Amino acid sequence: AECTQSVQAVKCLRVLAMVLSVDTALLAHAAQSATPLSHILMLTSALPFPLHWGLKRLHTEGLPFRMQPPPRSRIARIIGDETAAAPAEPTQCPVKKIAKQLDTLDRQLAQLQDAEAFNAENPYLNGLFAPVDSTMPPTPLELVEGALPPDMPAGCFMRNGPNPVPDNGYDKRMHWFDGHGMIHSVRFGGGDSAAGGAAAGSPPLYSRSWLATDRYEHERELGQTYFMTLGELAGVPGILKALLVATSKMELAGMDMLRGSVANTAIMTWGKRHFALAETGLPFEFSLTGEGEVVSHGFENFDGQLDFPFTAHPKVHAPSGDLIFHGYSFGATARKWWGRMRQAPNGKFELMRKVELDPQYASGLMHDLAVTDHYALLFDMSITVGLNAVFSGTFGHFDDSRPGRIGVAPLDSTSESEIRWFTLDAPLGVVHPLNAWEEDGGDTIVLWSPVCTSFDGSANPENEAYMAEVVLDLRTGTATTRMVDKTRNTEFCRLHPDYVGRPARYGFSGEMDGGDARFGGIIKWELARGGGGLQKAARFGPGRWGGEPIVVPKVRPASGRGGSRAVDGVVRRATAPAASSLSEYTSGAMTGDGEAGAAADTTPAGAKAADASDAAYLITFVHDERDGDSFVSLIDGETMQQAALFRVPSRVPLGLHGHWVGEFDI
């Protein structure tokens, strides 16, 4: 493998010499090095310096100008030869020439990666994942099973996900996480229906829109996939693209990395403002029309307060309404942080604190976090992102020699020294936790989350995750892990929004068939420390695949169980479901070995009566691989039976995370 990488590196260096007119003797010397890492060291230290310096000066001083090379002694030190010839005298370098040279270099490196052949068999560009090629205005859905329940609230269901522009072509290697953000939305009710739930309004309306990010607008104008993709981070050509092409193209387009995001991962609503999120950049703000259509506004840094990548999965702290977030970056050194924002009385969003983590806890992937009433749970698990993963063409690497670690940060803390770190007894990965809460007067934290023992961020059937319970004892500083279930591959967890960070009897997740985010059903979990387990589940049917189950609280009656917001004083009951394509199965609680058993139910009787964590509908897009049809599925969280199924007038690709916004927040 090392020999192959070296041969590939030599080809890359020849391309550089041809396109950038770099001193060929210098590159030949580098090509004789023993490992690809030495090529990277040379290129990192020598070539990007004059290129990026010239681009920055171009924007500040205009043209013409002459790019000056770095000091001769610096290059000589890199190659270990003080007699090395200095680079050739640079010539005039206008913007178009720079752009053309960069694009030529980019395309040559893409050919070395054999991008066209790779994408021809790319699962993220074909089948259930294949991108759609156009937007769609609000269009009524066709009801094919059941009926819209009267206690379904008015609001809007949205799902974000990457959708490359097919007209731009696929001449770059593409990963699932590549592609411009596209929001598919379904508007329930509206207008007068706000007083009586969605059933009182017009039929649900489906629409879809690309998010008009800076990157989307630039590539749409050029008619090509211009900027570097995640899929291109593979092998030596990928490293060269990252060093020489990615930042330079951003600078030529007048963008920085924070505004180069495609905003394609998740959605949040906070303070009645809607944002599309991806953890590589800033939040992207959009609004919704009365019919649920997305209107793009732009990236938001909240008056310059955010100068760092923002998480795709912030959490609203229920007692305060504050937003708890985290972020990370992988450059020369890995960095992680967490923070807290609030909405001031004047309506503005204020950054209260941002706490940098100790570098020793920064190398593990932290895609999500969990919160309780008093703490934020930060993950430094066994999934890492590093050079080895990049060379192998995967998004991440599971390090089975590295045990998982969880940091417990008091929400009112202001320094890294106040975080307590707990080391788990095995290497484990956490991507999307289900819920965490406090017990024993705040001395114990209980976390339920799927955990994995392999992960590479690709369509790999070995990417499996199973539900586990982690108990953190704040008195003794110990962590105990219990596998709740070892039989149901599960991810994309969701909870009733009123119970985030607090004890809840029930939670939900997608049941994954294989490792490529094809969910064949939805699992309902009973959450109980030391017990609980799989309570019931529903399958979408043969050949049908869904996504993340978004929890929509039912319209709350005057008293008793119900949704998260009182809409009227009428007690509403769901109609009995009609014959359905949905199948279900029920299982006893799971023991520590993952077998059906009779584990003790430790939920207090009073808590059972008051708990309404399943008084909700679960909504997701469902895709039929047999005929290409797509549906919106509405499942009753209490019975796990299908309440309604609507046919979408166009195919909807599999995507990432969804969101529900109620009528009062639209």
BAFIPA-235177 format. One line per 10 residues: their letters; for each residue x, y, z of C-alpha. Coordinates in Angstrom, 2 decimals, padded with zeros to 5 digits. Each point is the difference from the previous one (the first is absolute). Layout:
BEGIN
A = X,Y,Z ~ ...;
# end
This chain:
BEGIN
AECTQSVQAV = 000.00,000.00,000.00 ~ 002.85,002.37,000.82 ~ 001.62,-000.70,-003.37 ~ -003.27,000.72,-001.80 ~ -000.39,003.28,001.86 ~ 003.55,001.02,-000.92 ~ -000.59,-000.70,-003.70 ~ -003.22,002.00,000.21 ~ 001.88,002.81,001.72 ~ 002.56,000.15,-002.83;
KCLRVLAMVL = -002.82,000.37,-002.54 ~ -001.53,002.77,002.08 ~ 003.31,001.84,000.20 ~ 000.40,-000.15,-003.78 ~ -003.46,001.55,-000.35 ~ 001.04,002.77,002.37 ~ 003.14,000.69,-001.99 ~ -001.98,000.24,-003.24 ~ -002.87,002.13,001.28 ~ 001.67,002.32,002.48;
SVDTALLAHA = 003.42,000.18,-001.69 ~ 001.68,-000.92,003.27 ~ 003.73,-000.80,-000.06 ~ 000.15,-003.60,-001.27 ~ 003.30,-000.72,001.74 ~ -001.62,000.82,003.33 ~ -002.90,-002.35,-000.69 ~ 002.26,-002.78,-001.26 ~ 001.95,000.16,003.24 ~ -003.22,-000.28,002.00;
AQSATPLSHI = -001.16,-002.95,-002.11 ~ 002.99,-002.04,001.17 ~ -001.18,000.18,003.64 ~ -000.96,-003.21,001.69 ~ -003.61,000.72,000.97 ~ -002.92,002.10,-001.25 ~ 000.13,001.90,003.31 ~ 003.26,001.64,-001.07 ~ -001.67,001.23,-003.20 ~ -002.78,001.51,002.07;
LMLTSALPFP = 002.49,001.68,002.32 ~ 001.83,001.57,-002.91 ~ -003.17,001.16,-001.73 ~ -001.57,001.33,003.21 ~ 003.08,002.04,000.83 ~ 001.03,001.23,-003.42 ~ -002.69,000.19,-002.66 ~ -003.13,001.35,001.72 ~ 001.94,002.91,001.52 ~ 000.51,002.08,-003.17;
LHWGLKRLHT = -003.32,-001.13,-001.50 ~ -002.18,000.99,002.94 ~ 002.08,003.11,000.70 ~ -000.50,001.13,-003.58 ~ -003.75,-000.64,000.06 ~ -000.46,001.98,003.19 ~ 002.05,002.86,-001.38 ~ -002.03,-000.14,-003.21 ~ -003.16,000.75,001.98 ~ 001.55,002.81,002.04;
EGLPFRMQPP = 002.24,001.79,-002.55 ~ -001.44,-000.89,-003.39 ~ 001.97,-000.77,-003.18 ~ 002.58,-000.13,-001.42 ~ 002.40,-001.26,002.63 ~ 002.94,-002.38,000.20 ~ -000.11,-002.94,002.36 ~ 003.26,-000.27,001.90 ~ 001.31,-003.48,000.87 ~ 000.70,-001.02,003.59;
PRSRIARIIG = 003.59,000.47,001.23 ~ 002.47,-002.33,-001.75 ~ 001.35,-001.30,003.29 ~ -003.48,-001.20,001.02 ~ -000.40,-002.26,-003.05 ~ 003.60,-001.17,000.37 ~ -000.69,-001.06,003.58 ~ -003.05,-001.98,-001.09 ~ 001.90,-002.12,-002.54 ~ 003.22,-000.11,002.03;
DETAAAPAEP = 002.14,001.66,-002.70 ~ 001.33,003.51,000.59 ~ 001.16,000.14,-003.63 ~ -003.45,-000.52,-001.47 ~ -000.91,002.38,-002.75 ~ -002.45,002.77,000.79 ~ -003.39,-000.11,-001.73 ~ -000.26,001.68,-003.35 ~ -000.80,003.70,-000.10 ~ -003.81,000.33,000.12;
TQCPVKKIAK = -001.92,001.74,-002.72 ~ -003.13,002.10,-000.09 ~ -002.95,-002.04,001.31 ~ -003.51,001.32,-000.74 ~ -003.09,-001.41,001.64 ~ -001.18,-001.99,-003.00 ~ 003.39,-001.61,-000.44 ~ 000.12,-001.06,003.65 ~ -003.53,-001.39,-000.19 ~ 000.75,-001.90,-003.21;
QLDTLDRQLA = 003.21,-001.47,001.40 ~ -001.71,-001.09,003.19 ~ -002.88,-001.56,-001.90 ~ 002.41,-001.81,-002.32 ~ 001.92,-001.34,002.98 ~ -003.26,-001.01,001.66 ~ -001.18,-001.92,-003.07 ~ 003.37,-001.73,-000.49 ~ -000.07,-001.22,003.59 ~ -003.63,-001.13,-000.45;
QLQDAEAFNA = 001.12,-002.10,-002.97 ~ 002.65,-001.63,002.18 ~ -002.81,-000.90,002.40 ~ -002.02,-001.48,-002.90 ~ -003.01,002.02,001.16 ~ -002.32,-000.92,-002.87 ~ 000.40,-003.75,000.52 ~ -000.35,000.45,003.76 ~ -003.25,001.95,-000.33 ~ -001.48,-002.43,-002.53;
ENPYLNGLFA = -000.25,-002.56,002.82 ~ -000.46,002.55,002.79 ~ -002.95,-001.11,002.19 ~ -000.64,003.63,001.01 ~ -000.66,001.02,-003.62 ~ -002.19,-002.96,-000.92 ~ -003.09,-001.84,001.14 ~ -001.66,001.24,003.17 ~ 002.62,002.71,000.46 ~ -000.04,001.35,-003.57;
PVDSTMPPTP = -000.38,003.80,000.00 ~ -003.06,001.71,-001.46 ~ 000.62,002.56,-002.73 ~ -002.49,002.76,000.80 ~ -001.93,001.85,002.67 ~ -003.76,-000.39,000.43 ~ -002.60,002.57,001.06 ~ -002.62,-000.85,002.67 ~ -002.03,-002.95,-001.33 ~ -002.84,-001.90,001.76;
LELVEGALPP = 000.75,-003.51,001.23 ~ -002.19,-002.99,-000.85 ~ -001.38,-001.93,002.98 ~ 000.40,-003.73,-000.69 ~ -000.51,-001.57,003.44 ~ -001.74,000.99,003.22 ~ -001.05,003.56,000.83 ~ 001.61,003.11,001.39 ~ -000.67,-000.23,003.74 ~ -001.92,002.86,001.63;
DMPAGCFMRN = 002.69,000.38,002.69 ~ 002.76,000.48,-002.58 ~ 001.11,003.61,000.49 ~ 000.43,002.57,-002.73 ~ 003.60,000.68,-000.91 ~ 002.74,-000.96,-002.40 ~ 002.12,-003.14,-000.30 ~ 003.37,000.56,-001.66 ~ 002.89,-002.24,-000.92 ~ 003.45,001.18,-001.03;
GPNPVPDNGY = 002.53,-001.94,-002.03 ~ 002.75,000.25,-002.63 ~ -001.20,000.28,-003.57 ~ 002.66,000.72,-002.65 ~ -001.20,001.91,-003.06 ~ -000.12,-002.71,-002.72 ~ 000.36,002.61,-002.76 ~ 003.44,000.88,001.43 ~ 001.28,-003.51,-000.71 ~ 001.89,-002.44,002.20;
DKRMHWFDGH = 003.64,000.50,-001.01 ~ 001.13,-000.02,003.64 ~ -000.16,-002.89,002.46 ~ -003.15,000.41,002.10 ~ -000.75,-001.11,003.55 ~ -003.53,-000.16,001.43 ~ 000.78,003.12,002.06 ~ 000.81,001.93,-003.19 ~ -002.68,001.79,-001.93 ~ -001.86,003.23,000.62;
GMIHSVRFGG = -002.53,000.14,002.77 ~ -003.55,-000.67,-001.18 ~ -002.99,000.25,002.31 ~ -003.06,-002.13,-000.69 ~ -002.96,001.41,001.93 ~ -003.57,-001.12,000.70 ~ -002.41,002.66,001.24 ~ -002.84,-001.27,002.17 ~ -002.96,002.34,000.47 ~ 000.64,003.70,000.12;
GDSAAGGAAA = -002.21,003.02,000.20 ~ -003.16,-000.71,002.04 ~ 001.15,-003.55,000.73 ~ 002.29,001.33,002.75 ~ -003.00,-000.10,002.32 ~ -001.00,-003.54,-000.81 ~ 003.00,-002.04,-001.04 ~ 001.18,-000.92,-003.45 ~ -003.12,-002.02,-000.84 ~ -002.08,003.18,-000.01;
GSPPLYSRSW = 002.06,001.54,-002.81 ~ 000.75,-000.79,-003.62 ~ 001.81,-003.18,-001.14 ~ 003.72,-000.09,000.84 ~ 002.23,001.76,-002.52 ~ 003.40,-001.29,-001.12 ~ 002.77,002.23,-001.36 ~ 003.77,-000.12,-000.35 ~ 002.68,002.65,-000.38 ~ 003.74,000.18,-000.24;
LATDRYEHER = 001.53,002.27,002.63 ~ 001.52,002.94,-001.87 ~ 003.34,-000.04,001.81 ~ 003.00,001.89,-001.37 ~ 001.44,-003.27,-001.25 ~ -003.22,-001.08,-001.71 ~ -000.39,003.35,-001.77 ~ 003.63,-000.01,-001.19 ~ -000.11,-003.54,-001.37 ~ -003.42,000.49,-001.57;
ELGQTYFMTL = 001.32,003.04,-001.85 ~ 003.08,-001.90,-001.21 ~ -002.01,-003.09,-000.89 ~ 002.49,-002.35,001.65 ~ 000.99,-001.51,003.34 ~ 002.80,002.47,000.57 ~ 001.03,-000.29,003.65 ~ 001.64,-002.94,001.72 ~ -002.24,-002.80,001.24 ~ 000.35,-002.31,003.00;
GELAGVPGIL = 000.10,-002.94,-002.39 ~ 003.24,001.34,-001.45 ~ 001.79,-000.41,003.34 ~ 001.55,-003.26,-001.14 ~ 003.65,-000.83,-000.49 ~ 002.82,002.34,-000.97 ~ -002.07,001.87,-002.63 ~ -002.54,000.78,002.71 ~ 002.68,001.38,002.30 ~ 001.32,002.18,-002.82;
KALLVATSKM = -003.49,001.26,-000.77 ~ -000.48,000.90,003.67 ~ 003.31,001.83,000.16 ~ 000.08,001.77,-003.34 ~ -003.51,000.19,-001.38 ~ -002.66,000.13,002.72 ~ 000.94,003.23,001.77 ~ 001.27,001.71,-003.14 ~ -003.26,-000.51,-001.88 ~ -001.93,001.33,002.98;
ELAGMDMLRG = 002.18,003.10,000.09 ~ -000.38,000.59,-003.73 ~ -003.78,-000.20,000.41 ~ 000.13,002.51,002.85 ~ -001.14,-002.57,002.57 ~ 001.48,-001.14,003.27 ~ -000.34,-003.56,001.29 ~ -002.84,000.89,002.40 ~ -002.09,001.24,-002.93 ~ 001.09,-002.84,-002.23;
SVANTAIMTW = -002.34,-002.39,001.79 ~ -002.76,-001.77,-001.92 ~ -002.36,000.05,003.05 ~ -001.26,-003.49,-000.81 ~ -000.17,-001.91,003.29 ~ -002.69,001.15,002.44 ~ -002.50,002.75,000.89 ~ -000.72,001.95,003.17 ~ -002.60,002.56,001.04 ~ 000.93,002.36,002.80;
GKRHFALAET = -001.65,003.28,000.87 ~ -002.44,-000.53,-002.91 ~ 002.92,000.06,-002.44 ~ 000.87,-002.98,-002.19 ~ 003.54,-001.15,-000.83 ~ 001.48,-002.73,-002.17 ~ 003.13,-001.46,001.59 ~ 003.20,-001.81,-000.94 ~ 002.87,-000.20,002.44 ~ 002.55,001.35,-002.46;
GLPFEFSLTG = -001.36,003.55,-000.02 ~ -002.44,002.60,001.28 ~ -003.77,-000.45,000.42 ~ -001.89,000.83,-003.21 ~ -003.24,001.87,000.61 ~ -003.19,-000.54,-001.98 ~ -003.69,000.69,000.46 ~ -003.21,-001.79,-000.97 ~ -002.90,001.30,-002.03 ~ -003.56,-000.70,001.13;
EGEVVSHGFE = 000.01,-003.08,-002.24 ~ 003.26,-001.32,001.47 ~ 002.35,000.98,-002.83 ~ 003.59,000.84,000.99 ~ 001.36,003.52,-000.60 ~ 003.80,000.31,000.40 ~ 001.53,002.97,001.82 ~ 003.68,-000.71,000.64 ~ 002.64,-000.97,002.54 ~ -000.36,001.50,003.46;
NFDGQLDFPF = 002.87,000.76,002.39 ~ -002.15,001.92,002.49 ~ 001.75,003.37,-000.28 ~ 003.42,-001.59,-000.37 ~ -000.24,-002.16,003.13 ~ 000.43,-003.27,-001.88 ~ 003.43,-000.19,-001.61 ~ 000.23,-003.77,000.23 ~ -001.80,-003.07,-001.46 ~ -003.36,-000.57,001.66;
TAHPKVHAPS = -001.50,-003.36,000.86 ~ -002.66,-001.80,-002.02 ~ -001.65,-001.16,003.25 ~ -000.46,002.75,002.62 ~ -002.39,-000.63,002.88 ~ -002.52,002.37,001.59 ~ 000.39,-000.06,003.79 ~ -003.59,-000.42,001.24 ~ 000.24,001.89,003.33 ~ 001.60,003.12,-001.50;
GDLIFHGYSF = -000.79,-000.11,-003.72 ~ 003.71,000.53,-000.70 ~ 001.75,-001.72,-002.89 ~ 002.81,-002.43,000.86 ~ 002.39,-000.67,-002.86 ~ 003.38,-001.49,-000.81 ~ 002.41,-000.01,-002.91 ~ 003.30,-001.33,-001.22 ~ 002.66,000.50,-002.64 ~ 002.74,-002.28,-001.32;
GATARKWWGR = 003.02,001.90,-001.27 ~ 003.63,-000.17,001.03 ~ -001.41,-000.77,003.45 ~ -003.47,-001.22,000.94 ~ -002.22,002.39,001.96 ~ -003.34,-000.40,001.75 ~ -002.18,002.37,001.96 ~ -003.43,000.34,001.53 ~ -002.01,003.09,000.78 ~ -003.27,001.63,000.96;
MRQAPNGKFE = -002.13,002.69,-001.64 ~ -003.08,001.84,001.19 ~ -002.65,002.22,-001.48 ~ 000.22,003.40,001.68 ~ -003.11,002.03,000.93 ~ 000.54,002.11,-003.14 ~ -000.33,-003.15,-002.11 ~ 003.66,-000.23,-001.00 ~ 001.97,-003.21,000.40 ~ 002.96,000.34,002.35;
LMRKVELDPQ = 003.02,-002.28,000.38 ~ 000.32,-000.55,003.76 ~ 003.10,-002.20,-000.11 ~ 002.16,-002.20,-002.19 ~ 002.27,-002.45,001.83 ~ 002.94,-001.62,-001.78 ~ 000.72,-003.61,000.97 ~ 003.38,-001.31,000.98 ~ 001.70,-001.27,-003.21 ~ 000.33,-003.50,001.45;
YASGLMHDLA = -003.82,-000.29,-000.24 ~ -000.27,001.47,-003.49 ~ 000.92,-002.82,-002.38 ~ -003.20,-002.06,000.21 ~ -002.98,000.87,-002.21 ~ -002.69,002.01,001.83 ~ -002.89,000.32,-002.44 ~ -002.69,000.45,002.67 ~ -000.30,000.71,003.73 ~ -002.52,-000.61,002.76;
VTDHYALLFD = -001.34,002.31,002.72 ~ -001.68,-000.42,003.37 ~ -001.44,002.64,002.32 ~ 003.48,000.91,001.29 ~ 002.59,-001.52,-002.33 ~ 001.19,-000.34,-003.58 ~ 001.37,-003.41,-000.99 ~ 002.97,000.23,-002.38 ~ 001.25,-002.99,-001.95 ~ 003.60,-000.95,-000.70;
MSITVGLNAV = -000.63,-003.48,-001.28 ~ 001.89,-002.59,-002.02 ~ -000.95,001.39,-003.42 ~ 002.85,002.14,-001.29 ~ 000.72,002.00,-003.15 ~ 003.63,-000.03,-001.09 ~ 002.51,-000.47,-002.79 ~ -000.40,-003.78,-000.12 ~ -003.72,000.32,-000.62 ~ 000.55,002.58,-002.73;
FSGTFGHFDD = 002.51,-002.20,-001.84 ~ -002.44,-002.89,000.06 ~ -002.82,002.17,-001.35 ~ -002.31,-000.29,003.03 ~ -001.57,002.73,002.10 ~ 001.07,-001.37,003.37 ~ 001.91,-002.74,001.73 ~ -000.94,-002.12,003.00 ~ 002.95,-000.32,002.37 ~ -000.58,-003.19,001.98;
SRPGRIGVAP = 002.98,000.78,002.24 ~ -001.59,003.21,001.26 ~ -002.78,-000.22,002.64 ~ -002.88,002.44,-000.24 ~ -000.06,003.03,002.30 ~ -002.87,002.26,001.08 ~ 000.47,003.47,001.44 ~ -002.55,001.42,002.43 ~ 000.00,003.80,-000.18 ~ -002.11,002.04,002.47;
LDSTSESEIR = -002.18,002.30,-002.09 ~ 001.08,003.01,002.06 ~ 003.72,-000.84,-000.30 ~ 002.39,002.30,-001.84 ~ 003.25,-001.97,-000.21 ~ 001.23,-003.38,-001.20 ~ 001.28,-000.84,003.49 ~ -003.59,-000.35,001.24 ~ -000.74,-002.88,-002.38 ~ 000.13,-003.49,001.52;
WFTLDAPLGV = 001.06,-002.75,-002.39 ~ -001.19,-003.60,000.32 ~ 001.81,-002.83,-001.80 ~ -002.18,-002.87,-001.17 ~ 001.08,-003.60,000.34 ~ 000.15,-000.66,-003.76 ~ 000.57,001.72,-003.35 ~ -003.38,001.35,-001.07 ~ -001.33,002.57,-002.41 ~ -002.98,002.32,000.51;
VHPLNAWEED = -001.48,001.88,-002.96 ~ -003.58,000.95,001.01 ~ -001.01,-000.52,003.68 ~ -003.64,-000.58,000.91 ~ -000.27,001.77,003.38 ~ 001.80,000.72,003.28 ~ -001.45,000.92,003.36 ~ 000.92,000.38,003.66 ~ -000.94,-002.30,002.87 ~ 000.86,-000.38,003.73;
GGDTIVLWSP = -000.38,003.70,000.67 ~ 002.37,000.90,-002.81 ~ 002.80,-002.36,001.09 ~ -000.58,-002.38,-002.93 ~ -000.35,000.58,-003.72 ~ -001.64,-002.66,-002.19 ~ 000.68,000.01,-003.75 ~ -001.79,-002.12,-002.58 ~ 001.63,-000.12,-003.41 ~ 000.79,-002.34,-002.86;
VCTSFDGSAN = 003.69,-000.92,000.14 ~ 002.15,-001.45,-002.74 ~ 003.19,-002.04,-000.11 ~ 000.77,000.80,-003.65 ~ -000.55,003.11,-002.11 ~ 001.43,001.48,-003.18 ~ -002.72,002.38,-001.18 ~ -000.67,-001.97,-003.18 ~ -002.68,-002.36,-001.31 ~ 001.57,-002.86,001.89;
PENEAYMAEV = -002.28,-002.73,001.38 ~ 002.40,-000.42,002.91 ~ -000.96,003.46,001.28 ~ -002.32,-001.27,002.72 ~ -001.20,001.62,003.22 ~ -001.96,-001.50,002.89 ~ -001.82,001.65,002.89 ~ 001.98,000.33,003.23 ~ -000.32,001.64,003.38 ~ 002.88,001.90,001.60;
VLDLRTGTAT = -000.29,000.98,003.67 ~ 002.37,002.70,001.25 ~ 000.42,000.14,003.78 ~ 001.06,003.54,000.89 ~ 000.82,-001.03,003.57 ~ 002.49,-002.74,-000.85 ~ 001.09,001.16,-003.47 ~ -000.83,-003.38,-001.53 ~ -001.81,-000.91,-003.22 ~ -001.99,-003.20,-000.55;
TRMVDKTRNT = -001.09,-001.18,-003.43 ~ -002.85,-002.45,-000.62 ~ -001.06,-001.26,-003.40 ~ -003.78,000.34,-000.07 ~ -000.40,-001.82,-003.32 ~ 002.36,-001.88,-002.30 ~ -002.42,-001.00,-002.72 ~ -001.47,003.20,-001.49 ~ 002.38,002.16,-002.05 ~ -001.23,003.50,000.82;
EFCRLHPDYV = 000.83,003.67,-000.45 ~ -001.58,003.46,-000.59 ~ -001.59,000.30,003.45 ~ -002.80,002.42,000.84 ~ -001.91,000.94,003.15 ~ -003.14,001.94,000.87 ~ 001.31,003.60,000.16 ~ -001.43,000.62,003.49 ~ 002.21,-002.77,001.42 ~ 003.43,000.85,-001.40;
GRPARYGFSG = 002.47,-000.17,002.89 ~ -002.63,-001.27,002.43 ~ -001.39,-003.42,000.99 ~ -002.25,-001.41,-002.71 ~ -001.61,-003.39,-000.11 ~ 000.25,-000.33,-003.79 ~ 002.28,000.94,-002.85 ~ 000.25,-000.93,-003.69 ~ 002.63,-000.87,-002.59 ~ 000.28,-001.34,-003.53;
EMDGGDARFG = 000.63,-003.71,-000.54 ~ 002.87,-000.16,-002.46 ~ 000.31,-002.78,-002.57 ~ 003.70,000.04,-000.81 ~ 002.42,002.84,000.57 ~ -001.11,002.54,-002.61 ~ -002.89,001.76,001.81 ~ -002.79,-002.06,-001.57 ~ -002.54,-000.28,002.77 ~ -002.52,-002.81,-000.35;
GIIKWELARG = -002.04,001.07,003.01 ~ -000.29,001.96,003.25 ~ 000.76,-001.32,003.49 ~ -001.72,001.18,003.17 ~ 002.23,-000.31,003.06 ~ -001.02,-000.10,003.64 ~ 002.63,001.97,001.89 ~ 000.67,-001.24,003.52 ~ 003.30,-000.08,001.85 ~ 001.08,-003.61,000.36;
GGGLQKAARF = -003.02,-001.27,-001.96 ~ -002.22,001.08,-002.84 ~ 000.78,-000.92,-003.58 ~ -001.81,-000.49,-003.27 ~ -003.69,000.57,000.68 ~ -001.48,-000.20,-003.48 ~ 001.00,000.66,-003.60 ~ -001.57,000.53,-003.41 ~ 001.31,-000.98,-003.43 ~ -000.77,001.99,-003.14;
GPGRWGGEPI = -000.60,-003.11,-002.10 ~ 001.91,-002.02,-002.61 ~ 002.24,002.13,-002.20 ~ -000.79,003.19,001.89 ~ 002.60,002.09,001.80 ~ -000.45,003.00,002.26 ~ 002.09,002.49,001.89 ~ 000.27,001.72,003.35 ~ -003.28,-000.13,001.98 ~ -000.92,003.60,000.81;
VVPKVRPASG = -002.11,000.27,003.17 ~ -003.05,002.28,-000.36 ~ -001.84,000.55,003.32 ~ -003.73,-000.57,-000.22 ~ -002.45,002.82,000.58 ~ -000.27,000.19,003.77 ~ -003.47,-000.37,001.51 ~ -001.17,002.06,002.96 ~ 001.46,-002.58,002.39 ~ 001.90,-003.26,-000.07;
RGGSRAVDGV = 002.45,-001.26,-002.60 ~ 000.71,001.94,-003.12 ~ 002.31,002.14,-002.07 ~ 002.37,002.77,000.88 ~ -002.27,003.01,-000.56 ~ -003.63,000.57,000.97 ~ -001.90,000.82,-003.16 ~ -003.62,-000.14,001.17 ~ -002.07,-001.44,002.80 ~ -001.51,-002.83,-002.01;
VRRATAPAAS = 000.94,-003.54,000.93 ~ 000.91,-001.74,-003.26 ~ 000.39,-003.67,-000.68 ~ 001.71,-001.59,-002.99 ~ -002.21,-002.01,-002.30 ~ 000.59,-003.73,-000.21 ~ 002.62,-000.71,-002.66 ~ -001.12,-001.50,-003.28 ~ 001.68,-002.99,-001.61 ~ 003.65,000.87,-000.40;
SLSEYTSGAM = 003.13,-001.08,-001.82 ~ 001.84,000.51,003.27 ~ 001.05,-003.10,001.92 ~ 000.90,-000.13,003.67 ~ 001.57,-002.17,002.60 ~ 000.17,000.19,003.76 ~ 002.74,-001.21,002.26 ~ 000.54,-000.29,003.71 ~ 002.61,002.12,001.70 ~ 003.54,-000.85,-001.01;
TGDGEAGAAA = 002.41,-001.41,002.51 ~ 003.70,000.77,000.07 ~ 000.57,-002.80,-002.50 ~ -002.44,001.46,-002.49 ~ -002.52,-002.84,000.33 ~ -003.70,000.50,000.64 ~ -000.61,-000.23,003.70 ~ -001.88,001.38,002.95 ~ 002.31,002.73,001.22 ~ -001.40,001.94,002.91;
DTTPAGAKAA = -001.88,003.20,-000.79 ~ 001.48,002.59,002.35 ~ -002.26,002.86,-001.13 ~ -001.99,001.32,003.00 ~ -003.76,-000.49,-000.35 ~ -000.66,003.72,000.31 ~ 002.47,000.77,-002.75 ~ -001.73,-002.50,-002.31 ~ -003.34,001.69,000.43 ~ 001.40,003.48,-000.62;
DASDAAYLIT = 002.38,-000.93,-002.81 ~ -001.12,001.00,-003.49 ~ 003.27,-000.59,-001.84 ~ -001.73,-002.21,-002.57 ~ -003.04,002.27,-000.47 ~ 001.22,000.98,-003.42 ~ 000.03,-000.91,-003.67 ~ 003.15,-001.23,-001.71 ~ 000.47,001.42,-003.47 ~ 002.51,-000.92,-002.68;
FVHDERDGDS = 000.38,-000.37,-003.75 ~ -000.26,-003.59,-001.25 ~ 001.41,-001.20,-003.33 ~ -001.15,-003.05,-001.97 ~ 002.98,-001.41,-001.89 ~ -002.25,-002.20,-002.12 ~ -001.87,002.73,-001.88 ~ 001.83,003.17,001.06 ~ -002.97,001.50,001.86 ~ 000.54,002.14,003.09;
FVSLIDGETM = -002.38,000.51,002.91 ~ -000.48,001.96,003.19 ~ -000.70,-002.44,002.81 ~ -001.79,001.00,003.20 ~ 000.25,-002.55,002.84 ~ -001.74,000.27,003.38 ~ 002.72,-000.01,002.68 ~ -002.31,-001.58,002.58 ~ -001.20,-002.96,-002.05 ~ 002.82,-000.12,-002.62;
QQAALFRVPS = -002.69,-000.44,-002.65 ~ -000.21,002.01,-003.17 ~ -002.46,002.87,000.22 ~ 000.39,001.33,-003.55 ~ 002.09,-000.50,-003.11 ~ 000.28,002.64,-002.74 ~ 001.52,-000.43,-003.46 ~ 002.49,002.72,-000.99 ~ -000.36,001.21,-003.61 ~ 003.72,-000.50,-000.63;
RVPLGLHGHW = 002.80,-002.25,001.16 ~ 001.71,001.08,003.25 ~ 003.59,-001.27,000.47 ~ 001.18,-001.41,003.29 ~ 001.42,002.84,002.06 ~ 001.26,001.07,003.40 ~ -001.79,001.74,002.87 ~ -003.55,001.27,000.30 ~ -001.81,002.59,002.08 ~ -003.49,001.00,001.09;
VGEFDI = -001.08,003.58,000.58 ~ -003.43,000.71,001.46 ~ -002.45,002.56,-001.32 ~ 000.88,002.60,002.63 ~ 003.69,-000.03,-000.96 ~ -000.31,000.05,-003.79;
# end
